[in-house]
Amino acid sequence: MTDTAHGIKDIPVEALDGSDFSLADLPGPLLIVNVASRCGLTPQYSTLVELAKGYRDRGLTVVGVPCNQFMGQEPGTAEEIAEFCSTTYGVDFPLLAKADVNGEGRHPLYAALTEKADAEGAAGDVQWNFEKFLVSADGEVLARFRPRTAPDAPEVIAAIEAAVG
């Protein structure tokens, strides 16, 4: 975790449309997910939308981070990504600018997130699209869920419930 009051939330990010965006402006916990439009796991968007709607009143915000590092499964422009997410899945949660989650060009947000180990104790690189990180309201990374863990899996819901109080 970074040494500032808001931790992860203080790392500069950009919205999908290129505008400035501040995670610190989101007061509650966050579920940050690297997303892709052409992945076998892309249907997880449906569950992420349900989670976002179901927990919005309790403070949770789902945040999508498009990434094209896994077999080129997010090749679109910002406009194409926004259109796909909106029309195909009804995504209305924040989407950040396309970013690298692994390697030399890893976004600082993911440099911090990937320090968190998963339930098996493994930290480091994101394995694939739709890896999920639960971040507390104060910016601490609480939990990490690998790509094949459904957004509504019991362990994810339990962690979200604990985070929203």
N, CA and C atoms as a LAMMPS dump frame, in Angstrom:
ITEM: TIMESTEP
0
ITEM: NUMBER OF ATOMS
495
ITEM: BOX BOUNDS ff ff ff
-5.0000000000000000e+02 5.0000000000000000e+02
-5.0000000000000000e+02 5.0000000000000000e+02
-5.0000000000000000e+02 5.0000000000000000e+02
ITEM: ATOMS id mol type element x y z
1 1 1 N 0.846 -1.187 0
2 1 2 C 0 0 0
3 1 3 C 0.883 1.239 0
4 2 1 N 0.393 2.268 -0.639
5 2 2 C 1.141 3.516 -0.638
6 2 3 C 1.032 4.149 0.742
7 3 1 N 1.857 5.134 1.001
8 3 2 C 1.918 5.686 2.348
9 3 3 C 1.038 6.915 2.545
10 4 1 N 0.096 7.138 1.648
11 4 2 C -0.784 8.29 1.792
12 4 3 C -2.086 7.865 2.437
13 5 1 N -2.87 8.845 2.853
14 5 2 C -4.107 8.571 3.585
15 5 3 C -5.095 7.746 2.771
16 6 1 N -5.118 7.949 1.475
17 6 2 C -6.08 7.241 0.637
18 6 3 C -5.455 6.079 -0.131
19 7 1 N -4.182 5.795 0.081
20 7 2 C -3.531 4.66 -0.556
21 7 3 C -3.785 4.578 -2.047
22 8 1 N -4.366 3.462 -2.449
23 8 2 C -4.652 3.195 -3.863
24 8 3 C -5.44 4.337 -4.49
25 9 1 N -6.343 4.911 -3.732
26 9 2 C -7.227 5.941 -4.281
27 9 3 C -6.497 7.224 -4.666
28 10 1 N -5.272 7.411 -4.189
29 10 2 C -4.516 8.619 -4.522
30 10 3 C -3.675 8.475 -5.787
31 11 1 N -3.63 7.305 -6.362
32 11 2 C -2.84 7.102 -7.577
33 11 3 C -3.572 7.757 -8.75
34 12 1 N -2.888 8.609 -9.497
35 12 2 C -3.546 9.287 -10.617
36 12 3 C -4.003 8.298 -11.7
37 13 1 N -5.249 8.472 -12.11
38 13 2 C -5.819 7.659 -13.184
39 13 3 C -6.549 8.584 -14.153
40 14 1 N -6.953 8.02 -15.262
41 14 2 C -7.65 8.769 -16.291
42 14 3 C -8.905 7.989 -16.667
43 15 1 N -9.993 8.696 -16.919
44 15 2 C -11.229 8.052 -17.36
45 15 3 C -11.057 7.538 -18.786
46 16 1 N -11.927 6.632 -19.182
47 16 2 C -11.865 6.054 -20.529
48 16 3 C -11.902 7.13 -21.605
49 17 1 N -12.647 8.213 -21.37
50 17 2 C -12.752 9.279 -22.372
51 17 3 C -11.55 10.226 -22.37
52 18 1 N -10.552 9.93 -21.526
53 18 2 C -9.336 10.742 -21.494
54 18 3 C -9.368 11.861 -20.475
55 19 1 N -10.491 12.045 -19.82
56 19 2 C -10.588 13.114 -18.824
57 19 3 C -9.951 12.674 -17.507
58 20 1 N -9.647 13.664 -16.673
59 20 2 C -9.105 13.368 -15.345
60 20 3 C -10.16 12.629 -14.533
61 21 1 N -9.707 11.719 -13.703
62 21 2 C -10.61 10.958 -12.853
63 21 3 C -9.875 10.705 -11.555
64 22 1 N -10.59 10.78 -10.453
65 22 2 C -9.964 10.549 -9.154
66 22 3 C -10.696 9.437 -8.419
67 23 1 N -9.976 8.371 -8.13
68 23 2 C -10.558 7.295 -7.33
69 23 3 C -10.89 7.797 -5.926
70 24 1 N -10.17 8.804 -5.454
71 24 2 C -10.417 9.365 -4.123
72 24 3 C -11.79 10.035 -4.041
73 25 1 N -12.37 10.394 -5.184
74 25 2 C -13.708 10.99 -5.193
75 25 3 C -14.801 9.945 -4.967
76 26 1 N -14.433 8.667 -5.006
77 26 2 C -15.376 7.58 -4.755
78 26 3 C -15.246 7.22 -3.281
79 27 1 N -16.221 7.579 -2.452
80 27 2 C -16.05 7.5 -1.001
81 27 3 C -16.006 6.092 -0.408
82 28 1 N -16.642 5.139 -1.02
83 28 2 C -16.707 3.795 -0.444
84 28 3 C -15.663 2.86 -1
85 29 1 N -15.847 1.565 -0.74
86 29 2 C -14.943 0.555 -1.285
87 29 3 C -15.047 0.471 -2.809
88 30 1 N -13.988 -0.061 -3.407
89 30 2 C -13.936 -0.231 -4.862
90 30 3 C -13.69 -1.699 -5.196
91 31 1 N -14.278 -2.148 -6.29
92 31 2 C -13.922 -3.433 -6.881
93 31 3 C -13.322 -3.093 -8.235
94 32 1 N -11.984 -3.171 -8.32
95 32 2 C -11.265 -2.788 -9.54
96 32 3 C -10.992 -4.047 -10.345
97 33 1 N -11.402 -4.017 -11.625
98 33 2 C -11.336 -5.203 -12.474
99 33 3 C -10.732 -4.835 -13.826
100 34 1 N -9.697 -5.577 -14.254
101 34 2 C -9.197 -5.365 -15.613
102 34 3 C -10.128 -6.118 -16.561
103 35 1 N -10.65 -5.401 -17.54
104 35 2 C -11.714 -5.928 -18.395
105 35 3 C -11.278 -6.003 -19.858
106 36 1 N -12.009 -6.801 -20.628
107 36 2 C -11.763 -6.937 -22.064
108 36 3 C -13.064 -7.329 -22.754
109 37 1 N -13.239 -6.846 -23.976
110 37 2 C -14.478 -7.055 -24.727
111 37 3 C -14.526 -8.363 -25.496
112 38 1 N -13.38 -8.99 -25.743
113 38 2 C -13.345 -10.179 -26.601
114 38 3 C -12.723 -11.371 -25.895
115 39 1 N -13.095 -11.556 -24.657
116 39 2 C -12.526 -12.602 -23.822
117 39 3 C -13.617 -13.606 -23.482
118 40 1 N -13.23 -14.843 -23.242
119 40 2 C -14.194 -15.84 -22.812
120 40 3 C -14.848 -15.471 -21.49
121 41 1 N -14.193 -14.606 -20.709
122 41 2 C -14.734 -14.176 -19.426
123 41 3 C -15.547 -12.88 -19.527
124 42 1 N -15.663 -12.323 -20.734
125 42 2 C -16.383 -11.062 -20.925
126 42 3 C -17.806 -11.094 -20.354
127 43 1 N -18.515 -12.228 -20.386
128 43 2 C -19.848 -12.244 -19.756
129 43 3 C -19.854 -11.879 -18.273
130 44 1 N -18.686 -11.854 -17.625
131 44 2 C -18.639 -11.392 -16.234
132 44 3 C -19.125 -9.946 -16.115
133 45 1 N -19.095 -9.194 -17.225
134 45 2 C -19.627 -7.83 -17.192
135 45 3 C -21.05 -7.821 -16.636
136 46 1 N -21.867 -8.797 -17.031
137 46 2 C -23.263 -8.846 -16.556
138 46 3 C -23.324 -8.882 -15.032
139 47 1 N -22.514 -9.736 -14.432
140 47 2 C -22.51 -9.859 -12.981
141 47 3 C -21.91 -8.617 -12.327
142 48 1 N -20.901 -8.044 -12.954
143 48 2 C -20.309 -6.816 -12.416
144 48 3 C -21.34 -5.679 -12.401
145 49 1 N -22.161 -5.599 -13.453
146 49 2 C -23.218 -4.59 -13.502
147 49 3 C -24.222 -4.833 -12.379
148 50 1 N -24.595 -6.096 -12.17
149 50 2 C -25.517 -6.429 -11.078
150 50 3 C -24.921 -6.056 -9.72
151 51 1 N -23.654 -6.383 -9.513
152 51 2 C -22.986 -6.018 -8.255
153 51 3 C -22.972 -4.505 -8.064
154 52 1 N -22.616 -3.796 -9.122
155 52 2 C -22.543 -2.338 -9.042
156 52 3 C -23.891 -1.754 -8.638
157 53 1 N -24.949 -2.247 -9.261
158 53 2 C -26.291 -1.739 -8.933
159 53 3 C -26.72 -2.18 -7.538
160 54 1 N -26.46 -3.426 -7.196
161 54 2 C -26.901 -3.966 -5.921
162 54 3 C -26.2 -3.36 -4.713
163 55 1 N -24.96 -2.927 -4.896
164 55 2 C -24.192 -2.402 -3.769
165 55 3 C -23.963 -0.899 -3.835
166 56 1 N -24.458 -0.256 -4.867
167 56 2 C -24.236 1.19 -5.03
168 56 3 C -24.713 1.963 -3.807
169 57 1 N -25.903 1.642 -3.309
170 57 2 C -26.45 2.369 -2.165
171 57 3 C -25.685 2.103 -0.881
172 58 1 N -24.853 1.066 -0.88
173 58 2 C -24.041 0.756 0.297
174 58 3 C -22.603 1.245 0.126
175 59 1 N -22.344 1.957 -0.978
176 59 2 C -21.059 2.624 -1.147
177 59 3 C -20.062 1.98 -2.082
178 60 1 N -20.326 0.749 -2.543
179 60 2 C -19.36 0.082 -3.426
180 60 3 C -19.412 0.675 -4.834
181 61 1 N -18.241 0.869 -5.422
182 61 2 C -18.152 1.25 -6.824
183 61 3 C -17.296 0.218 -7.545
184 62 1 N -17.839 -0.342 -8.626
185 62 2 C -17.062 -1.2 -9.508
186 62 3 C -16.335 -0.267 -10.476
187 63 1 N -15.061 -0.534 -10.722
188 63 2 C -14.257 0.269 -11.636
189 63 3 C -13.613 -0.679 -12.639
190 64 1 N -13.896 -0.471 -13.92
191 64 2 C -13.314 -1.299 -14.97
192 64 3 C -12.087 -0.647 -15.573
193 65 1 N -11.068 -1.474 -15.83
194 65 2 C -9.833 -0.99 -16.442
195 65 3 C -9.566 -1.827 -17.686
196 66 1 N -9.961 -1.328 -18.868
197 66 2 C -9.702 -2.084 -20.092
198 66 3 C -8.207 -2.338 -20.274
199 67 1 N -7.896 -3.544 -20.723
200 67 2 C -6.506 -3.946 -20.913
201 67 3 C -6.42 -4.836 -22.147
202 68 1 N -5.426 -4.575 -22.98
203 68 2 C -5.252 -5.338 -24.218
204 68 3 C -4.022 -6.24 -24.158
205 69 1 N -3.564 -6.591 -22.96
206 69 2 C -2.334 -7.365 -22.824
207 69 3 C -2.515 -8.87 -22.949
208 70 1 N -3.74 -9.34 -22.944
209 70 2 C -3.975 -10.785 -22.97
210 70 3 C -4.568 -11.19 -24.303
211 71 1 N -3.699 -11.654 -25.196
212 71 2 C -4.081 -12.096 -26.536
213 71 3 C -4.875 -11.046 -27.311
214 72 1 N -4.6 -9.772 -27.065
215 72 2 C -5.239 -8.696 -27.817
216 72 3 C -6.753 -8.691 -27.706
217 73 1 N -7.274 -9.023 -26.531
218 73 2 C -8.723 -9.176 -26.379
219 73 3 C -9.463 -7.874 -26.066
220 74 1 N -8.74 -6.754 -26.037
221 74 2 C -9.37 -5.44 -25.91
222 74 3 C -8.706 -4.477 -26.885
223 75 1 N -8.918 -4.731 -28.209
224 75 2 C -8.217 -3.937 -29.22
225 75 3 C -8.867 -2.593 -29.535
226 76 1 N -10.065 -2.361 -29.066
227 76 2 C -10.828 -1.195 -29.49
228 76 3 C -10.313 0.13 -28.979
229 77 1 N -10.844 1.173 -29.616
230 77 2 C -10.591 2.537 -29.155
231 77 3 C -11.447 2.78 -27.914
232 78 1 N -11.191 3.879 -27.25
233 78 2 C -11.995 4.23 -26.076
234 78 3 C -13.474 4.298 -26.441
235 79 1 N -13.773 4.882 -27.594
236 79 2 C -15.166 5.011 -28.03
237 79 3 C -15.783 3.639 -28.29
238 80 1 N -15.041 2.749 -28.927
239 80 2 C -15.551 1.403 -29.207
240 80 3 C -15.778 0.621 -27.916
241 81 1 N -14.872 0.756 -26.969
242 81 2 C -15.015 0.067 -25.682
243 81 3 C -16.254 0.58 -24.957
244 82 1 N -16.401 1.902 -24.897
245 82 2 C -17.555 2.493 -24.216
246 82 3 C -18.859 2.039 -24.862
247 83 1 N -18.904 2.042 -26.185
248 83 2 C -20.102 1.628 -26.921
249 83 3 C -20.426 0.163 -26.64
250 84 1 N -19.423 -0.702 -26.721
251 84 2 C -19.625 -2.135 -26.469
252 84 3 C -20.158 -2.359 -25.053
253 85 1 N -19.505 -1.759 -24.078
254 85 2 C -19.883 -1.972 -22.682
255 85 3 C -21.294 -1.481 -22.399
256 86 1 N -21.636 -0.336 -22.961
257 86 2 C -22.943 0.262 -22.724
258 86 3 C -24.054 -0.523 -23.42
259 87 1 N -23.869 -0.799 -24.708
260 87 2 C -24.952 -1.434 -25.463
261 87 3 C -25.064 -2.926 -25.197
262 88 1 N -23.955 -3.619 -24.977
263 88 2 C -23.998 -5.065 -24.794
264 88 3 C -24.335 -5.454 -23.358
265 89 1 N -23.798 -4.734 -22.389
266 89 2 C -23.96 -5.132 -20.992
267 89 3 C -24.6 -4.075 -20.1
268 90 1 N -24.873 -2.889 -20.635
269 90 2 C -25.47 -1.843 -19.814
270 90 3 C -24.55 -1.325 -18.733
271 91 1 N -23.254 -1.354 -19
272 91 2 C -22.273 -0.894 -18.009
273 91 3 C -22.488 0.586 -17.726
274 92 1 N -22.68 0.9 -16.446
275 92 2 C -22.797 2.298 -16.051
276 92 3 C -21.829 2.643 -14.917
277 93 1 N -20.924 1.698 -14.614
278 93 2 C -19.895 2.004 -13.62
279 93 3 C -18.701 2.627 -14.338
280 94 1 N -17.822 3.303 -13.593
281 94 2 C -16.696 3.993 -14.23
282 94 3 C -15.75 3.031 -14.959
283 95 1 N -15.334 3.463 -16.14
284 95 2 C -14.3 2.753 -16.898
285 95 3 C -13.117 3.703 -17.025
286 96 1 N -11.938 3.196 -16.705
287 96 2 C -10.732 3.999 -16.817
288 96 3 C -10.121 3.829 -18.2
289 97 1 N -9.115 4.632 -18.492
290 97 2 C -8.404 4.527 -19.754
291 97 3 C -7.733 3.166 -19.848
292 98 1 N -7.625 2.665 -21.069
293 98 2 C -6.955 1.386 -21.304
294 98 3 C -5.554 1.457 -20.707
295 99 1 N -5.16 0.39 -20.019
296 99 2 C -3.874 0.408 -19.325
297 99 3 C -3.23 -0.967 -19.336
298 100 1 N -1.918 -0.977 -19.198
299 100 2 C -1.186 -2.226 -19.003
300 100 3 C -1.242 -2.579 -17.525
301 101 1 N -1.487 -3.852 -17.247
302 101 2 C -1.558 -4.315 -15.859
303 101 3 C -0.327 -5.125 -15.471
304 102 1 N 0.49 -5.492 -16.445
305 102 2 C 1.718 -6.267 -16.226
306 102 3 C 2.856 -5.646 -17.024
307 103 1 N 4.064 -6.044 -16.706
308 103 2 C 5.23 -5.665 -17.505
309 103 3 C 5.783 -4.292 -17.183
310 104 1 N 6.755 -3.894 -18.016
311 104 2 C 7.459 -2.631 -17.804
312 104 3 C 6.537 -1.426 -17.834
313 105 1 N 5.493 -1.482 -18.665
314 105 2 C 4.57 -0.356 -18.789
315 105 3 C 3.384 -0.44 -17.843
316 106 1 N 3.482 -1.297 -16.839
317 106 2 C 2.377 -1.487 -15.889
318 106 3 C 1.967 -0.144 -15.292
319 107 1 N 0.671 0.122 -15.309
320 107 2 C 0.148 1.357 -14.726
321 107 3 C 0.458 1.363 -13.222
322 108 1 N 0.791 2.529 -12.664
323 108 2 C 1.075 2.607 -11.227
324 108 3 C -0.044 2.03 -10.354
325 109 1 N -1.283 2.152 -10.8
326 109 2 C -2.39 1.561 -10.045
327 109 3 C -2.186 0.058 -9.907
328 110 1 N -1.81 -0.578 -10.991
329 110 2 C -1.611 -2.027 -10.952
330 110 3 C -0.286 -2.416 -10.307
331 111 1 N 0.692 -1.524 -10.336
332 111 2 C 1.927 -1.797 -9.596
333 111 3 C 1.594 -1.94 -8.113
334 112 1 N 0.695 -1.108 -7.622
335 112 2 C 0.292 -1.181 -6.212
336 112 3 C -0.664 -2.353 -5.965
337 113 1 N -1.659 -2.524 -6.828
338 113 2 C -2.638 -3.591 -6.63
339 113 3 C -1.999 -4.97 -6.61
340 114 1 N -1.046 -5.202 -7.508
341 114 2 C -0.477 -6.545 -7.651
342 114 3 C 0.468 -6.928 -6.52
343 115 1 N 0.711 -6.006 -5.594
344 115 2 C 1.466 -6.367 -4.389
345 115 3 C 0.622 -7.25 -3.477
346 116 1 N -0.701 -7.201 -3.648
347 116 2 C -1.615 -7.975 -2.817
348 116 3 C -1.63 -9.429 -3.278
349 117 1 N -1.519 -10.329 -2.328
350 117 2 C -1.587 -11.758 -2.63
351 117 3 C -3.041 -12.21 -2.705
352 118 1 N -3.272 -13.252 -3.484
353 118 2 C -4.597 -13.854 -3.551
354 118 3 C -4.784 -14.804 -2.367
355 119 1 N -5.888 -15.535 -2.343
356 119 2 C -6.201 -16.427 -1.222
357 119 3 C -5.153 -17.528 -1.047
358 120 1 N -4.443 -17.885 -2.118
359 120 2 C -3.404 -18.915 -2.047
360 120 3 C -2.042 -18.335 -1.687
361 121 1 N -1.983 -17.009 -1.503
362 121 2 C -0.733 -16.378 -1.104
363 121 3 C 0.14 -15.903 -2.247
364 122 1 N -0.386 -15.936 -3.475
365 122 2 C 0.392 -15.517 -4.638
366 122 3 C 0.104 -14.056 -4.987
367 123 1 N 1.154 -13.256 -5.027
368 123 2 C 1.047 -11.869 -5.472
369 123 3 C 1.641 -11.797 -6.881
370 124 1 N 1.905 -10.602 -7.344
371 124 2 C 2.556 -10.452 -8.643
372 124 3 C 1.582 -10.27 -9.79
373 125 1 N 2.033 -10.628 -10.978
374 125 2 C 1.302 -10.328 -12.203
375 125 3 C -0.156 -10.767 -12.182
376 126 1 N -0.957 -9.968 -12.874
377 126 2 C -2.345 -10.314 -13.147
378 126 3 C -2.317 -11.513 -14.096
379 127 1 N -3.138 -12.518 -13.827
380 127 2 C -3.123 -13.743 -14.63
381 127 3 C -3.814 -13.59 -15.98
382 128 1 N -4.922 -12.836 -16.014
383 128 2 C -5.72 -12.733 -17.242
384 128 3 C -6.727 -11.617 -17.045
385 129 1 N -7.571 -11.411 -18.034
386 129 2 C -8.657 -10.437 -17.928
387 129 3 C -9.599 -10.823 -16.785
388 130 1 N -10.207 -9.824 -16.193
389 130 2 C -11.227 -9.983 -15.146
390 130 3 C -10.665 -10.453 -13.803
391 131 1 N -9.42 -10.061 -13.523
392 131 2 C -8.9 -10.24 -12.165
393 131 3 C -9.476 -9.091 -11.333
394 132 1 N -9.878 -9.406 -10.094
395 132 2 C -10.611 -8.449 -9.277
396 132 3 C -9.835 -8.106 -8.008
397 133 1 N -9.824 -6.808 -7.689
398 133 2 C -9.178 -6.314 -6.472
399 133 3 C -10.202 -5.517 -5.683
400 134 1 N -10.405 -5.907 -4.434
401 134 2 C -11.305 -5.168 -3.561
402 134 3 C -10.467 -4.204 -2.731
403 135 1 N -10.839 -2.93 -2.794
404 135 2 C -10.102 -1.864 -2.117
405 135 3 C -11.037 -1.21 -1.105
406 136 1 N -10.548 -1.005 0.108
407 136 2 C -11.365 -0.394 1.156
408 136 3 C -11.619 1.081 0.863
409 137 1 N -12.563 1.643 1.612
410 137 2 C -12.874 3.065 1.461
411 137 3 C -11.649 3.939 1.699
412 138 1 N -10.708 3.467 2.528
413 138 2 C -9.511 4.266 2.798
414 138 3 C -8.324 3.906 1.906
415 139 1 N -8.561 3.094 0.875
416 139 2 C -7.536 2.839 -0.125
417 139 3 C -6.636 1.653 0.109
418 140 1 N -6.982 0.805 1.064
419 140 2 C -6.188 -0.403 1.328
420 140 3 C -6.712 -1.556 0.466
421 141 1 N -5.799 -2.306 -0.141
422 141 2 C -6.216 -3.474 -0.915
423 141 3 C -6.583 -4.583 0.068
424 142 1 N -7.842 -4.966 0.058
425 142 2 C -8.358 -5.948 1.012
426 142 3 C -8.27 -7.377 0.51
427 143 1 N -8.548 -7.565 -0.785
428 143 2 C -8.624 -8.927 -1.322
429 143 3 C -8.356 -8.911 -2.815
430 144 1 N -7.924 -10.07 -3.288
431 144 2 C -7.624 -10.257 -4.708
432 144 3 C -8.284 -11.558 -5.143
433 145 1 N -9.003 -11.482 -6.245
434 145 2 C -9.701 -12.651 -6.774
435 145 3 C -9.273 -12.868 -8.217
436 146 1 N -8.849 -14.063 -8.509
437 146 2 C -8.34 -14.381 -9.847
438 146 3 C -9.455 -14.376 -10.894
439 147 1 N -9.072 -14.324 -12.175
440 147 2 C -10.048 -14.12 -13.247
441 147 3 C -11.233 -15.085 -13.27
442 148 1 N -10.996 -16.35 -13.031
443 148 2 C -12.091 -17.314 -13.14
444 148 3 C -13.029 -17.307 -11.933
445 149 1 N -12.686 -16.552 -10.896
446 149 2 C -13.588 -16.406 -9.759
447 149 3 C -14.707 -15.458 -10.179
448 150 1 N -15.928 -15.96 -10.18
449 150 2 C -17.072 -15.146 -10.594
450 150 3 C -17.228 -13.947 -9.661
451 151 1 N -17.664 -12.814 -10.209
452 151 2 C -17.851 -11.627 -9.372
453 151 3 C -18.863 -11.832 -8.239
454 152 1 N -19.745 -12.813 -8.388
455 152 2 C -20.723 -13.079 -7.334
456 152 3 C -20.435 -14.379 -6.574
457 153 1 N -19.189 -14.85 -6.664
458 153 2 C -18.792 -16.041 -5.907
459 153 3 C -18.932 -15.736 -4.417
460 154 1 N -19.237 -16.754 -3.607
461 154 2 C -19.443 -16.511 -2.164
462 154 3 C -18.295 -15.767 -1.495
463 155 1 N -17.046 -16.088 -1.855
464 155 2 C -15.92 -15.42 -1.21
465 155 3 C -15.829 -13.953 -1.602
466 156 1 N -16.243 -13.607 -2.83
467 156 2 C -16.242 -12.211 -3.269
468 156 3 C -17.344 -11.455 -2.529
469 157 1 N -18.524 -12.042 -2.487
470 157 2 C -19.651 -11.393 -1.808
471 157 3 C -19.331 -11.201 -0.322
472 158 1 N -18.741 -12.205 0.313
473 158 2 C -18.384 -12.075 1.736
474 158 3 C -17.406 -10.922 1.947
475 159 1 N -16.421 -10.802 1.069
476 159 2 C -15.433 -9.724 1.192
477 159 3 C -16.086 -8.356 0.96
478 160 1 N -16.981 -8.281 -0.026
479 160 2 C -17.69 -7.024 -0.286
480 160 3 C -18.561 -6.648 0.916
481 161 1 N -19.283 -7.622 1.44
482 161 2 C -20.137 -7.376 2.619
483 161 3 C -19.309 -6.83 3.773
484 162 1 N -18.148 -7.412 4.015
485 162 2 C -17.283 -6.94 5.096
486 162 3 C -16.793 -5.52 4.818
487 163 1 N -16.506 -5.23 3.549
488 163 2 C -15.972 -3.907 3.187
489 163 3 C -17.026 -2.809 3.286
490 164 1 N -18.268 -3.138 2.946
491 164 2 C -19.312 -2.103 2.992
492 164 3 C -19.912 -1.959 4.378
493 165 1 N -19.597 -2.9 5.259
494 165 2 C -20.069 -2.798 6.636
495 165 3 C -21.451 -3.279 6.796
